[in-house]
Amino acid sequence: KVAWGRYLAGPLAHCVECHSAPTPRGPDLKNGLGAGGMKFPGPWGESVASNITPSNLARYSDDDLKKIVTTGMRPDGSRLKPPMGIPYYAKMTAADLDAVVAYLRTLPRK
């Protein structure tokens, strides 16, 4: 399940590419995996990719995380900003969502 989640969150859904620490040459997938910080300016203003390691995600249940990813709504009622691909993630199967969450729970804490 974790290996499938790694594949989904990596090359397929690009979770770790956007949510890893930025460097001048792109995301730091070795030392900053999942640490967040990449900035995305747009007509919505600027969004900053959040930390998706257990350091930040521990406060959310698995069901909370799946709801955030598929609806763009945090438990506190605040909304995620673009370019988060909510319309795409909303179509993921329950098994795929479970796998992504299981993988994110294994990331090194940052």
C-alpha positions as CSV (number, residue, x, y, z in Angstrom):
1,K,0.0,0.0,0.0
2,V,2.8,2.4,0.9
3,A,4.7,1.7,-2.3
4,W,1.6,2.4,-4.4
5,G,1.0,5.6,-2.4
6,R,4.6,6.6,-3.1
7,Y,4.0,6.1,-6.9
8,L,0.7,8.1,-6.7
9,A,2.1,10.9,-4.6
10,G,5.3,11.1,-6.7
11,P,5.3,10.9,-10.5
12,L,1.6,10.6,-11.0
13,A,-0.1,13.2,-8.7
14,H,3.0,15.4,-8.1
15,C,2.3,15.8,-4.4
16,V,5.9,15.6,-3.3
17,E,7.2,17.7,-6.2
18,C,5.0,20.7,-5.2
19,H,5.2,20.1,-1.4
20,S,9.0,19.6,-1.1
21,A,11.4,22.3,-0.1
22,P,12.3,24.5,-3.1
23,T,15.8,24.9,-4.5
24,P,17.1,27.0,-7.4
25,R,17.0,23.7,-9.5
26,G,13.6,22.5,-8.4
27,P,12.2,20.6,-5.4
28,D,14.6,19.0,-3.0
29,L,13.3,15.4,-3.0
30,K,16.2,14.1,-1.0
31,N,16.6,16.5,2.0
32,G,13.4,18.5,1.8
33,L,10.9,15.8,0.8
34,G,7.4,16.9,1.8
35,A,8.7,19.9,3.8
36,G,6.7,22.5,1.8
37,G,7.6,26.0,1.1
38,M,7.3,26.2,-2.7
39,K,5.5,29.4,-3.7
40,F,2.8,29.6,-6.4
41,P,1.8,33.1,-7.5
42,G,-1.3,33.6,-9.5
43,P,-4.5,35.5,-9.9
44,W,-5.6,34.1,-6.5
45,G,-2.6,35.7,-4.9
46,E,0.2,33.5,-3.7
47,S,-0.1,30.1,-2.2
48,V,2.6,28.3,-0.4
49,A,2.8,24.5,-0.4
50,S,2.4,23.2,3.1
51,N,4.5,20.7,4.9
52,I,3.0,17.2,4.2
53,T,5.3,15.3,6.5
54,P,4.0,13.7,9.7
55,S,5.3,16.8,11.6
56,N,2.4,18.7,10.2
57,L,-0.1,16.0,9.3
58,A,-0.1,14.3,12.7
59,R,-2.9,16.7,13.8
60,Y,-5.2,15.3,11.1
61,S,-6.9,12.0,11.0
62,D,-6.7,9.9,7.8
63,D,-10.3,10.8,7.0
64,D,-9.5,14.5,7.5
65,L,-6.6,14.2,5.1
66,K,-8.7,12.5,2.5
67,K,-11.4,15.2,2.8
68,I,-8.8,18.0,2.5
69,V,-7.3,16.4,-0.7
70,T,-10.6,15.7,-2.3
71,T,-12.6,18.8,-1.4
72,G,-10.0,21.5,-0.8
73,M,-11.5,22.2,2.6
74,R,-9.6,22.0,5.9
75,P,-11.4,20.9,9.1
76,D,-11.3,24.5,10.3
77,G,-13.3,25.6,7.2
78,S,-10.5,27.3,5.4
79,R,-10.0,26.5,1.7
80,L,-6.9,25.4,-0.2
81,K,-5.8,27.7,-3.0
82,P,-4.7,26.8,-6.5
83,P,-2.8,25.2,-8.0
84,M,-3.9,22.2,-5.8
85,G,-5.5,19.8,-8.2
86,I,-8.7,19.2,-6.2
87,P,-10.9,18.3,-9.2
88,Y,-8.4,15.5,-10.1
89,Y,-7.9,14.2,-6.6
90,A,-11.6,14.2,-6.0
91,K,-11.8,11.4,-8.6
92,M,-9.3,9.1,-6.8
93,T,-10.5,5.8,-5.6
94,A,-10.8,5.1,-1.9
95,A,-8.0,2.6,-2.2
96,D,-5.7,5.2,-3.9
97,L,-6.5,7.8,-1.3
98,D,-5.7,5.3,1.5
99,A,-2.4,4.5,-0.2
100,V,-1.4,8.2,-0.5
101,V,-2.2,8.9,3.1
102,A,-0.3,5.8,4.2
103,Y,2.7,6.9,2.2
104,L,2.6,10.5,3.6
105,R,2.6,9.1,7.1
106,T,6.0,7.4,6.3
107,L,7.8,10.6,5.2
108,P,10.7,11.8,7.3
109,R,9.5,14.6,9.8
110,K,10.6,18.1,8.7
